[in-house]
Amino acid sequence: MRTLICGSIAYDNIMVFPDHFKNHILPDKIHVLNVAFLVPDMRREFGGCASNIAYNLKMIGGDPLMMATVGDDHEPYSHRFDKLGLAQTHVRHIKDTFTAQAFITTDLDDNQITAFHPGAMNFSHLNSVKDTTDIGLGIIAPDGRDGMIQHAREFYEAGIPFIFDPGQGLPMYNGEELLGFVEKADYIAVNDYEAQLLQERTACSLESLASKTKALIMTLGAQGSVIYADGKKTEIPCVTPTEIVDPTGCGDAYRAGLLYGIANNMDWQTTGQLGSLMGSLKIAQRGGQNHSYTSSEIDQLYFDNFGSHIL
């Protein structure tokens, strides 16, 4: 059974400004802001929710299939997918566009100024769930607005269970639209900020939203996560990482654990703990796809933290 991962493929361009933004932004001139920051340190990372989730799910031993759109600059990423053994059957090249990408500048106080260019992501609706075969589970991660709506409808009409993971895309939708996703989805995955916004937009409590699905999963960063399912609340502990380097992509790693657990009929405690472990392994490395483990190593680490083998 394959897992279809609908979401973005993106490049993350990360720059470090060796000073403080506050020293260069004059409060009384904020209405005519015109600044430039010299950034001698820069790196480009492979990112995007679909590719991050697929990378982690493949690492655990799952069978991910990405559905995404890329631009004319996709060749380095395509070559990476080939090396990783990730199928590109439903990765569509949109001519005369750039692959989605973020430009993130961080100062010495860890303040960030980010610009995000969606590029080819805006054409995600050109892909269709109907064009796939042998899909037993899916996820709708942040993507183009029209694509997310279309893919949710197609999953629902095909009877394929899926996770609704709105992420950074949540603010694009009003309450009625979000309820439309919730009513079609089998599972909801959000962090604590997104959970609060989802409640405000829909005028529904977490418990009420959870009652409309098989499970609602809320991550809480260093405080772990909670899963509302079967009328009860399951608390998942945070796995202590070897070091805290970069949280980018931790949520995607956690979701890969969720998908593996659901696809393999694991109970919610085990599923959440696997997600927690995957997030912990990711946070110890920079970027969303620079951590590398075999499935047997992940299984041993799960045993070390929770006292049982699962893979």
DASUL-V445726 format. One record per pair of residues at least 6 apart in sequence whose ideal C-beta (glycine too) atoms are under 7 Angstrom apart, sorted by the first residue. I is the first residue (numbers start at 0). J is the second residue. If there is no record, write none. Layout:
i={I;I}
j={J;J}
This chain:
i={0;0;0;1;1;1;1;1;2;2;2;2;2;2;2;2;2;3;3;3;3;3;3;4;4;4;4;4;4;4;4;4;5;5;5;5;5;5;5;5;6;6;6;6;6;6;6;6;7;7;7;7;7;7;7;7;8;8;8;8;8;8;8;8;8;9;9;9;9;9;9;10;10;10;10;10;11;11;11;11;11;11;12;12;12;12;12;12;13;13;13;13;14;14;14;14;14;15;15;15;16;16;16;16;16;17;17;18;18;19;19;19;20;20;23;24;36;38;44;44;45;45;45;45;46;46;47;48;48;48;48;49;49;49;50;51;51;51;51;52;52;52;52;52;53;53;53;54;54;55;55;55;55;56;56;56;56;57;57;57;58;59;59;59;59;60;60;61;61;61;63;64;64;64;64;65;65;65;66;66;67;67;68;68;68;68;68;68;68;68;69;69;69;69;69;70;70;70;70;70;70;71;71;71;71;72;72;73;73;76;77;80;89;89;89;91;91;93;93;96;96;97;97;97;98;98;99;99;99;99;99;100;100;101;101;102;102;103;103;104;104;105;117;120;120;121;122;123;123;123;124;124;124;124;126;127;128;128;128;128;129;134;135;136;136;136;136;136;137;137;137;138;138;138;138;138;139;139;139;139;139;139;140;140;141;141;141;141;142;144;147;151;151;151;151;152;154;155;160;161;161;162;162;162;162;162;163;163;163;163;164;164;165;165;166;169;169;169;173;174;174;174;177;177;177;178;181;181;181;181;182;184;185;185;186;186;186;186;187;187;187;187;188;188;188;189;189;190;190;190;191;191;194;194;197;198;198;201;205;205;206;208;209;209;213;214;214;214;214;215;216;216;216;217;217;218;218;218;219;221;222;223;223;223;223;223;224;224;224;224;225;225;225;225;226;226;226;226;228;233;233;233;235;235;235;236;237;238;238;238;238;239;240;240;240;241;242;243;244;244;244;244;245;245;245;245;246;247;247;248;248;248;249;249;249;251;252;252;252;252;253;253;253;253;254;255;256;256;256;256;256;257;257;259;260;260;260;261;265;269;272;273;273;276;276;276;280;280;281;283;284;294;297;298;298;298;301;301;302}
j={135;136;262;62;64;133;134;135;56;61;62;63;64;136;137;258;262;64;66;128;131;134;137;49;52;53;63;64;65;66;138;140;49;66;137;138;139;140;142;150;47;48;49;52;67;140;141;142;47;48;49;67;99;120;141;142;47;49;50;67;69;76;90;98;99;46;47;98;99;100;101;43;45;46;98;100;44;46;101;103;247;286;41;43;100;101;102;103;41;42;44;103;38;40;41;103;104;38;40;105;36;38;104;105;106;39;107;106;107;106;107;108;106;110;34;34;104;104;286;287;76;79;287;288;248;287;99;140;141;166;251;65;67;140;65;248;251;287;288;138;140;251;254;255;63;65;85;83;288;251;252;255;277;63;255;258;259;63;83;85;292;255;259;294;297;294;310;258;259;262;85;86;88;89;131;85;89;90;89;126;90;123;91;93;119;120;122;123;125;126;76;90;92;98;119;93;96;97;98;118;119;94;95;96;97;97;98;92;98;98;87;87;126;130;131;125;126;119;122;118;119;116;118;119;118;119;116;117;118;119;120;116;118;113;115;113;114;111;113;111;112;111;143;142;143;143;143;142;143;146;143;145;146;149;146;153;150;153;154;157;153;159;262;160;161;258;261;262;154;159;161;161;162;164;254;258;147;150;151;161;163;164;164;166;165;166;167;168;168;171;168;163;180;183;184;183;161;183;185;184;185;184;186;188;254;257;180;181;184;187;188;254;189;193;193;193;196;197;200;200;201;202;197;200;201;201;187;208;211;212;211;212;212;213;212;213;214;216;208;212;215;216;216;254;257;197;217;217;218;250;217;219;205;217;208;204;205;208;215;227;227;215;215;227;228;226;227;228;267;227;224;226;257;224;225;224;250;253;225;237;237;234;235;236;237;275;235;271;274;275;232;233;234;235;233;235;267;271;267;267;268;271;271;272;275;275;275;275;276;279;304;279;279;282;283;283;283;282;282;283;284;285;282;284;285;286;282;286;287;281;286;287;278;281;282;287;277;278;280;281;274;275;277;278;274;277;270;273;274;276;277;270;274;273;269;270;273;270;309;309;305;301;309;300;301;304;290;292;290;290;290;310;310;308;309;310;308;309;308}
